[in-house]
Amino acid sequence: LVQVIGHSNFGSIRATTCVYKGKWIYEVLISSQGLMQIGWCTLNCRFNQEEGVGDTPDSYAYDGNRVRKWNVTTTNYGKSWAAGDIVSCLIDLDEGTIAFCLNGISLGTAFDNITRGAGMAYFPAISLSFKESVAFNFGSRPLRYPLVDGYRPLQDPPVADLVKARKLLGYLKNVIHVGIDVTEGKLVEKDTSMWQLQGEPTVLITLAHIFNYFSPLMCKVYLVEDVLMTFLLSILERGGAVEAHPLIQQLLDLMWLLMEEYEVHECLKQLLMSLLRAYRFSPIIPDLGLQIHYLRLTIAVLKHEKSRKYLLSNVLFDVLRSVVFFYIKSPLRVEEAGLQELIPTTWWPNRFTKEGKESKEVKEESAEERLRRRAYERGCQRLKKRIEVVEGLQVQILKLLLNNKDRGGGEASRYIFLNKFRKFLQENASNRGNLTVLCPPEYMVCFLHRLIAALRFFWDGHKAKTSASLSSEEAYVPPQLFYNGKVDYFDLQRLGGLLSHLKKTLKDDLAAKANVLIDPAELQAVTMDDLDEDEESATSAAQSQRPSATLAIGGALARPGWLSSPTLGRANRFLSTAAVSLMNPRRPLGALEKIKVRTLSVEQRTEEDIEGTHGNEGLLLGRPPEEPDQPITENSLLEVLDGIVMMYNLSVHQQLGKMVGVSDDVNEYAMALKDTEEKISRCPKRRRDIHEELLKSQKVFSEKLNHLSRRLAWINVTIYSKEKMQDIYWLLRVCIRTIEHGDRTGSLFAFMPEFYLSVAMNSYSALKNYFSPVNSMEELPGYEETLMRLAAILAKHFADSRIVGTDIRDSLMQALASYVCYPHSLRAVERIPEEQRISMMKNLLAPYEQRPWAQTNWILVRLWRGCGFGYRYTRLPHLLKTKPEDASLPSLQKPCPSTLLQRHMADLLRSDRDLAPSFLNSVLNQLNWAFSEFIGMIQEIQQAAERLERNFVDSRQLKVCATCFDLSVSLLRVLEMTVTLAPEIFLDWNRPSSELLLRRLAQLLNQVLNRVTAERNLFDRVVNLRLPGLESVDHYPILVAVTGILVRLLVDTDVQGAERATAVLLADPCFQLRSIQYLLGHAEPSALAAAAPPTDKRHFSLHTYTDYISAEELAKVDKMLSHLSEESKQAAATTLPTSEEDLCPICYAHPISAIFRPCSHKSCKACINQHLMNNKDCFFCKATITGVDDFIKPASS
């Protein structure tokens, strides 16, 4: 077969053979269903990155992706193809026609009257886009679909060899059919299925003669597929279990006995390749009979121990992509897959919430709907039973590969599998850009589920034999695997950073806790410059000789024997290299040798290295004291489990998210259909034209829904079934237990690979978001406890100093932020132990400088949402009429405040005298920054909008602007929360920083009010533009947040507190009473007079938001306004004018009241106190300020 992969935008390739007369055919095996044009072209055709086969006059192509045919122009033709289909390309140069078949079904003549004559010869050709892949069969193997009359493949079949092979096979069958009755001295017929090689000399000599001629033929690809595979399949055709057909085992014994070893190897390799291709490219029929047939033969071959070990060692992972055997492809054309017969009645949800999500209320369902839904569910169950048969066979294959009892003649299968599996993971983890090596994610999903089933089978089997070990329900990966170097994690990031760095910084902890010693000589080698050469050469030394069991360091410490075993790969070599580097001179390796060394080391481990013997614990070496001394399971199964977690992280999670798209499509079409049906019912009878158009639309939507609902049934059974959900849930619990055990090891937790935390977060997200339409997460066993344990992990580790990677820290923060948005997961956070809750709140209240603060601020806001002033909304009032893009987003959930966590926050702010000032200082700093940035940006946007020439405001700028606004609002809400929960931080002036914090708060609130409330100002104009991207920018969210703080300070507090707050607010030079009046719609008379002529635009007023603000809250605002009106009149009457010389030179708002030591410069107290919170240098001369004294102006001056 000729494999072709697209490496450029739209690359074209042409075969080297051409035809100019007669009828010809070749087959193309479609491996990916993207953009491709397949057909014929002449030598004169010139292609480029835009134009390919079918885009030039003498080239003709079929494109199943867009369902069209191409020859300069394009028209509709054929059916859509999918990965796993086979396209036959036929050319008849006698009649001048070109036709195509899809999976053996003719699509009709595509082109007739093609150019023929002198100099016109046609070559097979293809153009394909980036990443797409296909394989061509010109006849080197039997064509998959029977030849159309008179058409020949481009390569002739080996006719003479075929005749010989069939004849020899006939002789072989004859020998098996008859036995020699020694007593009677005659031949008797026997039952072939139970034939066994008895060691009769006559039979053996006869078979040896046959195989003498048969063996060389069985090395040829065509004959293996056409003769041997067909024969072996015919043996299994009688049905029954694979075990009921021992003949295949006997034949494989014969092959190993009577053929040369290289011949058996080649024959088995070709047989497995043919089986894999036959399985992958078989069309889906209702009972999945073809897939079952090929899997049964694969099992029969792999049941033979010698064949299995050869195939595992050399073929399954090296030559083939054997993961294909565990994949069940999803049919794109449901009618061909027989889903119409299997699921005759279709159904889809038709109750939707306002946001377009499927409504959970089933009580309104009509009797007809209920009948349809139940019929559909019964169809889905029938489909599920058929698919489970295939899945069962796939698991059976893995059970054979994971067999560890077949030690006859060398290593057990499981240990060969483990080394190959690790290499497979390494290729997929390290070659993220190399598409030829990567395993497609849809295969990974199926492989993961089958591997989990096989692993749990062996795990529980071991538990049944050894009662002390754990069951698979309690499975976890012990922490020593992450630091003892026995399992290769390639170059994957650890929680604490790079492995080389961890080895240096934690070498004492490794020695003390886990008795793992690291050679100082090796630590010197692991500098960044030496990583490539020294570390590699040390490993080559490890492979060149296995040193003696012990090696003394400095005469005092004898090294345990485990240090001398060969380890794997470059990332974890620190144990064996440590032992060996003292004895071997170092030599830099060439690039080729490096690759060899790496693969050798991965595949060199033995059973002893993994399981351990006589006190050597194998993979479990270096058990930390915190880890219980109890057997978990067989060590080899722990490595498989670790590999499964890594697989989920590599590509399974993203694929689970991708397949949800079909369910979303069903919902969209169902909504469109419902909408169309409503329009039909409302359509007036006289408008026949509209009525007909609507009926056409209704028909289109119904047909599409019938198709999609059957396709969705398939996807729900193969990807989102209850059993698959339980697998992902089991994986989540494995990760949670692994993280908990790792956490107990203290500093050694840093060695854990990052992907364990990622998988814990992602698998929970998948269970909640991807499986939920079909199965409910609440039904899973131990769900509440799992939720709480995951909450504890997020709460503890989002600020864990042992975790250094910014990406994983961000992910933990986002996961916690999402967790507190949903009532059930928020309750889980409230159920974790009290000390952990308090510690979490303390981390959330850490100063915002030097860390990503937006997410932590958002978490605090979510805990408050539902308690603040006018803060009970899910969506902003002015956005209610628009449909959200995704109603399941965390930010669009109904408010669910946590009074328990608010109480912890209040206690912390009150009790910790240093925490509150530093936290609030950072919040005020960030608010100052965010709001200033926002104002600066809206100025630019306003200027751009007012220009006369046509202009576009950059959408990214709008997005950043809206983000700054949202940050300002959320920071204001956190201030409101603080003022409400612990008002004494601002109002109890016995606290050293209270007065300063109150002054800064008043200053910021006045600034915000002045900017937002001025009539026809910048903010007003930008809001009225209603630019896309600035939807969230509006008066309501920001003004209500400010009002909440003011009401709490001036109304909802004791008399003394209110007096202090009022005095500070009025003393601020930016205070304007009209800003407060604006909140209730009292605009200035002058502004009203000026604004009246052009428009009768409504003024902002809290009174218009009665659905959002309670009457009690409005009464408080009225009370605050009257209080401030009264106080400001009195303040104006008593204020004495200050001369300009006596004003603070920094703010020009307050009189000078402080003098600095030692430089004697002066300012007001407010300015210098605020400055000293962030900086100790003098404003003017930059001298370090050692103290600040009160300044009283001398009377004489």
Summary of the structure (lengths in Angstrom):
residues: 1197
radius of gyration: 38.1
end to end distance: 102.8
largest distance: 146.0
contacts: 3807
relative contact order: 0.04
helix: 54%
strand: 9%
